[in-house]
Amino acid sequence: MGEPTGPGRLLAVGDIHGCLEQLKGLLERVGPTHEDQLVFLGDYIDRGPDGRGVVEYLIELRKALPRSVFLKGNHEAMFLDFLADRDRLSFLINGGDTTLQSYKTDQGIRIPNEHTAFLAERPLYFETERFIFVHAGLRPGLPLEKQQEKDLLWIRGEFINSDYDWGKTIVFGHTPLKQPLVEKNKLGLDTGAAYGRTLTCCDVETRRFWQFP
């Protein structure tokens, strides 16, 4: 996926939601190399047509670019709850039927153990010197170490409308926007690929954006 051209970039990718062709097209434009670090913000499955294909692609991408980080999104959490029979309804009413369809074989629905393990092992956030990457956002007024998983995966308005300063820029997805949210202390990168819009990647250091289509 391209040749090293100098100091590595720190690249964040918004919610993919089963949109494999958009993901391939986006990364072809970005051209990540071993010098770069990719951070995926979660929600790899549901709503879009090829959740299985996206998970398969990301597992292979991790082998090719092992510095990549793949965060857990609320849709991965719902899928795992569905598979464990803890909560089947939430997954199904939030686009999970398309994911199950993508795993359908002649013998019924078959989900490879490698896929389940990959989704189960995802961290809730990733922190660098200047940035905190998280799927949904953070609850204002609480330090990172006191945040609850529910907020990290589900919070919306209380976070997006807050001007609370965590001392770092928060890079997040989860809330679909017509265009990236760019504020001093926030970068929102879910631009609605699952709803026929675009998939977004951002070099968070320079705030350069790529989109596909």
Number of C-alpha atoms within 10 A of each C-alpha: 13 12 10 13 9 9 8 13 18 19 22 25 27 31 30 30 27 26 24 23 15 20 27 13 14 20 18 13 15 17 12 20 18 17 16 20 19 24 23 27 29 33 26 31 30 29 22 23 20 23 26 23 19 22 20 16 14 20 17 12 13 14 10 13 18 13 15 20 20 26 23 26 28 22 25 23 18 21 24 19 16 17 13 10 10 10 14 16 13 14 22 17 9 13 17 23 15 20 24 20 16 20 16 13 10 6 6 10 12 12 15 11 8 12 14 15 11 15 22 14 11 16 14 20 25 17 13 10 8 11 20 20 24 26 32 30 28 30 21 17 12 12 11 15 6 10 15 13 13 12 17 23 26 16 18 17 10 13 16 20 9 12 13 14 13 16 12 16 19 23 29 29 31 27 20 19 16 12 15 18 17 12 11 10 15 20 22 25 29 31 26 22 26 22 11 11 18 24 26 27 28 25 18 17 11 10 12 10 16 17 20 18 14
